[in-house]
Amino acid sequence: MSVPERAMVDEVYRKVTDGAALLVCAYDDDDKFRGVHLEGAVSMAEFKTKLSGLDKNQEIFFYCA
């Protein structure tokens, strides 16, 4: 198994704002999400509801603050 490359912030931001990638806050706690979410991010709960409908080639970035 290879180690994934670290994503550059400006690249992630561009992909998320262009709709080419999904940004997910890795916290399950909704209160914590509200306190630390980044622009364009979805909560883990929202991500889980979308999971079955995502394209298998969809680029997804997870973060925690």
Steps between C-alpha positions, in 0.01 A plus 500: 500500500640838406483811712269762348654828396433803715259737325587866461242738647461716189449190284234360733323838521493532120365147453232544767383840371496365143286205614770251396561372854317455828639638827391310811554599863603174667328574832178309570386758755275764339587764762870454430431520125320832543801632692775391261349451155674650202324677214347241268536210743227253586460331836576133549127439552416667167781309328359170627157582353661576160736204498288256301440760227860610451689422184775247576745737330396799715801655666441541875711690749456439872632737762493551875592818679 
